[in-house]
């Protein structure tokens, strides 16, 4: 898998996942919506750890900075 997520994208996903986790644990979000958001938060963390988003691949999206060789 080729990395397609930059550091800003990874940080934003981890922050969103942390917020959703805190909201779920404090009971602010619950029920089906809470579980769906919690699963989405776990996916955000996993994709951030491996720096690869499967949804970016089919569309050719990449938030990685490109390093040009001279």
DSSP file (Angstrom, degrees, kcal/mol; ACC not computed):
  #  RESIDUE AA STRUCTURE BP1 BP2  ACC     N-H-->O    O-->H-N    N-H-->O    O-->H-N    TCO  KAPPA ALPHA  PHI   PSI    X-CA   Y-CA   Z-CA
    1    1 A X              0   0    0      0, 0.0     2,-0.4     0, 0.0     3,-0.0   0.000 360.0 360.0 360.0 128.6    0.0    0.0    0.0
    2    2 A X        -     0   0    0      1,-0.1     2,-0.1     2,-0.0     0, 0.0  -0.730 360.0-108.2 -87.3 134.3    1.3    3.4   -1.0
    3    3 A X        +     0   0    0     -2,-0.4    49,-0.2     1,-0.1    61,-0.1  -0.377  41.7 168.2 -62.8 134.7    0.8    6.1    1.6
    4    4 A X        +     0   0    0     47,-1.8    59,-2.1    -2,-0.1     2,-0.4   0.173  48.8  85.0-133.8  17.7   -1.8    8.6    0.5
    5    5 A X        -     0   0    0     46,-1.1    60,-0.1    57,-0.2    59,-0.1  -0.983  61.9-147.8-124.8 129.6   -2.4   10.6    3.7
    6    6 A X     >  -     0   0    0     -2,-0.4     4,-2.0    58,-0.1    58,-0.2  -0.302  33.7 -99.6 -84.3 174.8   -0.3   13.6    4.9
    7    7 A X  H  > S+     0   0    0      1,-0.2     4,-2.4     2,-0.2     5,-0.2   0.859 121.1  53.5 -67.6 -36.0    0.4   14.5    8.5
    8    8 A X  H  > S+     0   0    0     55,-0.2     4,-2.4     2,-0.2    -1,-0.2   0.924 109.8  48.6 -64.3 -42.8   -2.3   17.2    8.6
    9    9 A X  H  > S+     0   0    0      1,-0.2     4,-2.1    54,-0.2    -2,-0.2   0.906 112.3  48.9 -61.6 -43.1   -5.0   14.7    7.4
   10   10 A X  H  X S+     0   0    0     -4,-2.0     4,-2.1     2,-0.2    -2,-0.2   0.910 111.4  48.7 -64.9 -42.9   -3.8   12.1   10.0
   11   11 A X  H  X S+     0   0    0     -4,-2.4     4,-2.4     1,-0.2    -2,-0.2   0.912 110.7  50.6 -64.9 -43.1   -3.8   14.6   12.9
   12   12 A X  H  X S+     0   0    0     -4,-2.4     4,-2.4     1,-0.2    -1,-0.2   0.912 110.6  49.6 -61.9 -42.5   -7.3   15.8   12.0
   13   13 A X  H  X S+     0   0    0     -4,-2.1     4,-2.4     1,-0.2    -1,-0.2   0.897 111.0  49.0 -64.3 -40.3   -8.6   12.3   11.9
   14   14 A X  H  X S+     0   0    0     -4,-2.1     4,-2.3     2,-0.2    -1,-0.2   0.898 111.3  49.9 -67.1 -39.3   -7.1   11.4   15.3
   15   15 A X  H  X S+     0   0    0     -4,-2.4     4,-2.4     2,-0.2    -2,-0.2   0.929 112.0  47.6 -63.9 -44.9   -8.6   14.6   16.8
   16   16 A X  H  X S+     0   0    0     -4,-2.4     4,-2.5     1,-0.2    -2,-0.2   0.913 112.1  50.1 -62.1 -42.3  -12.1   13.8   15.4
   17   17 A X  H  X S+     0   0    0     -4,-2.4     4,-2.4     1,-0.2    -1,-0.2   0.896 110.4  49.9 -63.5 -40.2  -11.8   10.2   16.6
   18   18 A X  H  X S+     0   0    0     -4,-2.3     4,-2.4     2,-0.2    -1,-0.2   0.907 110.8  49.4 -65.5 -41.3  -10.8   11.4   20.1
   19   19 A X  H  X S+     0   0    0     -4,-2.4     4,-2.5     2,-0.2    -2,-0.2   0.930 112.3  47.4 -63.4 -45.3  -13.7   13.8   20.3
   20   20 A X  H  X S+     0   0    0     -4,-2.5     4,-2.3     1,-0.2    -2,-0.2   0.905 111.6  51.7 -63.2 -41.2  -16.2   11.1   19.2
   21   21 A X  H  X S+     0   0    0     -4,-2.4     4,-2.5     2,-0.2    -2,-0.2   0.921 111.3  46.3 -61.5 -44.6  -14.7    8.7   21.8
   22   22 A X  H  X S+     0   0    0     -4,-2.4     4,-2.0     2,-0.2     6,-0.2   0.919 112.3  50.7 -64.5 -43.8  -15.1   11.2   24.6
   23   23 A X  H  <>S+     0   0    0     -4,-2.5     5,-1.6     1,-0.2     6,-1.4   0.879 113.1  46.6 -62.1 -37.8  -18.6   12.1   23.5
   24   24 A X  H ><5S+     0   0    0     -4,-2.3     3,-0.9    -5,-0.2    -2,-0.2   0.926 112.5  48.5 -69.8 -44.2  -19.5    8.4   23.5
   25   25 A X  H 3<5S+     0   0    0     -4,-2.5    -2,-0.2     1,-0.3    -1,-0.2   0.808 111.2  50.1 -68.5 -28.8  -17.9    7.6   26.8
   26   26 A X  T 3<5S-     0   0    0     -4,-2.0    -1,-0.3    -5,-0.2    -2,-0.2   0.539 114.3-117.2 -85.9  -6.3  -19.6   10.5   28.5
   27   27 A X  T < 5S+     0   0    0     -3,-0.9    -3,-0.2    -4,-0.4    -2,-0.1   0.565  80.0 123.2  86.0   8.6  -23.0    9.5   27.1
   28   28 A X  S   <S+     0   0    0     -5,-1.6     2,-0.4    -6,-0.2    -4,-0.2   0.906  81.5  33.1 -70.1 -40.7  -23.6   12.6   25.0
   29   29 A X  S    S+     0   0    0     -6,-1.4    -2,-0.3    -9,-0.2     2,-0.3  -0.955  83.0 148.2-112.4 138.2  -24.0   10.4   22.0
   30   30 A X     >  +     0   0    0     -2,-0.4     4,-1.2    -3,-0.1     3,-0.4  -0.877  29.5  42.4-152.5-178.2  -25.5    7.0   22.4
   31   31 A X  H  > S-     0   0    0     -2,-0.3     4,-2.1     1,-0.2     5,-0.2  -0.315 113.3 -26.0  71.9-153.9  -27.6    4.4   20.7
   32   32 A X  H  > S+     0   0    0      1,-0.2     4,-2.6     2,-0.2    -1,-0.2   0.899 140.4  52.5 -63.3 -42.8  -27.2    3.4   17.0
   33   33 A X  H  > S+     0   0    0     -3,-0.4     4,-2.5     1,-0.2    -1,-0.2   0.911 109.1  50.9 -60.5 -41.8  -25.8    6.8   16.1
   34   34 A X  H  X S+     0   0    0     -4,-1.2     4,-2.1     1,-0.2    -1,-0.2   0.904 111.2  47.2 -62.4 -42.6  -23.2    6.5   18.9
   35   35 A X  H  X S+     0   0    0     -4,-2.1     4,-2.4     2,-0.2    -2,-0.2   0.899 111.8  50.1 -67.6 -40.3  -22.1    3.1   17.7
   36   36 A X  H  X S+     0   0    0     -4,-2.6     4,-2.2     1,-0.2    -2,-0.2   0.929 113.3  46.0 -63.3 -44.1  -21.9    4.1   14.1
   37   37 A X  H  X S+     0   0    0     -4,-2.5     4,-2.2     2,-0.2    -1,-0.2   0.854 111.2  53.2 -67.2 -34.2  -19.7    7.1   15.0
   38   38 A X  H  X S+     0   0    0     -4,-2.1     4,-2.1     2,-0.2    -2,-0.2   0.911 109.5  47.7 -66.8 -42.2  -17.6    5.0   17.3
   39   39 A X  H  X S+     0   0    0     -4,-2.4     4,-2.2     2,-0.2    -2,-0.2   0.911 111.8  50.8 -63.3 -42.1  -16.9    2.5   14.5
   40   40 A X  H  X S+     0   0    0     -4,-2.2     4,-2.4     1,-0.2    -2,-0.2   0.883 108.4  52.6 -62.0 -38.5  -16.1    5.4   12.2
   41   41 A X  H  X S+     0   0    0     -4,-2.2     4,-2.2     2,-0.2    -2,-0.2   0.900 108.3  50.1 -64.5 -40.9  -13.7    6.8   14.9
   42   42 A X  H  X S+     0   0    0     -4,-2.1     4,-2.5     2,-0.2    -2,-0.2   0.911 110.5  49.8 -63.8 -41.7  -11.9    3.4   15.1
   43   43 A X  H  X S+     0   0    0     -4,-2.2     4,-2.7     1,-0.2     5,-0.3   0.904 108.8  53.1 -63.0 -40.8  -11.6    3.4   11.3
   44   44 A X  H  X S+     0   0    0     -4,-2.4     4,-1.9     1,-0.2    -2,-0.2   0.920 110.6  46.7 -59.2 -44.1  -10.2    6.9   11.4
   45   45 A X  H  X S+     0   0    0     -4,-2.2     4,-2.1     2,-0.2    -2,-0.2   0.928 113.1  48.6 -65.6 -44.7   -7.5    5.9   13.9
   46   46 A X  H  X S+     0   0    0     -4,-2.5     4,-1.7     1,-0.2    -2,-0.2   0.925 112.7  46.9 -63.4 -44.5   -6.5    2.8   12.0
   47   47 A X  H  X>S+     0   0    0     -4,-2.7     5,-1.2     1,-0.2     4,-0.9   0.843 111.6  52.9 -67.5 -30.5   -6.2    4.6    8.7
   48   48 A X  H  <5S+     0   0    0     -4,-1.9    -1,-0.2    -5,-0.3    -2,-0.2   0.883 107.0  52.1 -69.2 -37.3   -4.2    7.3   10.4
   49   49 A X  H  <5S+     0   0    0     -4,-2.1    -2,-0.2     1,-0.2    -1,-0.2   0.859 117.9  36.0 -68.1 -35.1   -1.8    4.8   11.9
   50   50 A X  H  <5S-     0   0    0     -4,-1.7    -1,-0.2     2,-0.2    -2,-0.2   0.496 101.3-132.3 -97.0  -3.3   -1.1    3.2    8.5
   51   51 A X  T  <5 +     0   0    0     -4,-0.9   -47,-1.8    -5,-0.2   -46,-1.1   0.802  69.9 112.1  58.8  32.9   -1.2    6.5    6.5
   52   52 A X      < -     0   0    0     -5,-1.2     2,-0.6   -49,-0.2    -2,-0.2  -0.984  48.4-165.8-139.7 126.4   -3.5    4.9    3.9
   53   53 A X    >>  -     0   0    0     -2,-0.4     3,-1.1     1,-0.1     4,-1.1  -0.951  10.5-155.9-110.8 116.3   -7.2    5.7    3.2
   54   54 A X  H 3> S+     0   0    0     -2,-0.6     4,-0.8     1,-0.3    -1,-0.1   0.784  93.8  58.5 -62.7 -26.4   -8.9    3.1    1.0
   55   55 A X  H 3> S+     0   0    0      1,-0.2     4,-0.5     2,-0.2    -1,-0.3   0.755 101.4  55.4 -74.5 -23.1  -11.5    5.6   -0.1
   56   56 A X  H <>>S+     0   0    0     -3,-1.1     5,-2.0     1,-0.1     4,-0.8   0.846  95.3  69.2 -74.2 -33.9   -8.7    7.9   -1.5
   57   57 A X  H ><5S+     0   0    0     -4,-1.1     3,-1.2     1,-0.2    -2,-0.2   0.898  95.6  47.9 -58.2 -51.5   -7.2    5.2   -3.8
   58   58 A X  H 3<5S+     0   0    0     -4,-0.8    -1,-0.2     1,-0.3    -2,-0.1   0.812 117.3  44.3 -63.1 -26.7  -10.0    4.8   -6.4
   59   59 A X  H 3<5S-     0   0    0     -4,-0.5    -1,-0.3    -3,-0.5    -2,-0.2   0.483 109.3-121.6 -95.3  -3.7  -10.2    8.6   -6.8
   60   60 A X  T <<5 +     0   0    0     -3,-1.2     2,-0.3    -4,-0.8    -3,-0.2   0.751  56.5 156.7  71.2  23.9   -6.5    9.1   -7.0
   61   61 A X      < +     0   0    0     -5,-2.0     2,-0.3    -6,-0.1    -1,-0.2  -0.626  13.9 172.7 -84.6 140.0   -6.6   11.5   -4.0
   62   62 A X        -     0   0    0     -2,-0.3   -57,-0.2     2,-0.1   -58,-0.1  -0.960  24.1-174.0-147.9 128.7   -3.4   12.0   -1.9
   63   63 A X        +     0   0    0    -59,-2.1   -55,-0.2    -2,-0.3   -54,-0.2   0.273  54.5 115.4-103.3  10.1   -2.8   14.5    0.8
   64   64 A X  S    S-     0   0    0    -58,-0.2     2,-0.3   -60,-0.2   -58,-0.1  -0.513  73.2-113.5 -75.2 145.5    0.9   13.5    1.1
   65   65 A X        -     0   0    0     -2,-0.2     2,-0.5   -60,-0.1    -1,-0.1  -0.623  31.1-125.6 -77.4 139.4    3.4   16.1    0.3
   66   66 A X        -     0   0    0     -2,-0.3     2,-0.6    -3,-0.0    -1,-0.0  -0.733  14.9-150.0 -90.4 129.9    5.3   15.3   -2.8
   67   67 A X        -     0   0    0     -2,-0.5     2,-0.5     2,-0.0    -1,-0.0  -0.879  12.3-148.8 -99.7 121.9    9.1   15.2   -2.6
   68   68 A X        -     0   0    0     -2,-0.6     2,-0.4     2,-0.0    -2,-0.0  -0.765   7.8-137.6 -93.9 132.2   10.8   16.1   -5.9
   69   69 A X              0   0    0     -2,-0.5    -1,-0.0     1,-0.1    -2,-0.0  -0.709 360.0 360.0 -86.2 134.9   14.2   14.6   -6.6
   70   70 A X              0   0    0     -2,-0.4    -1,-0.1     0, 0.0    -2,-0.0   0.403 360.0 360.0-103.7 360.0   16.7   16.9   -8.1
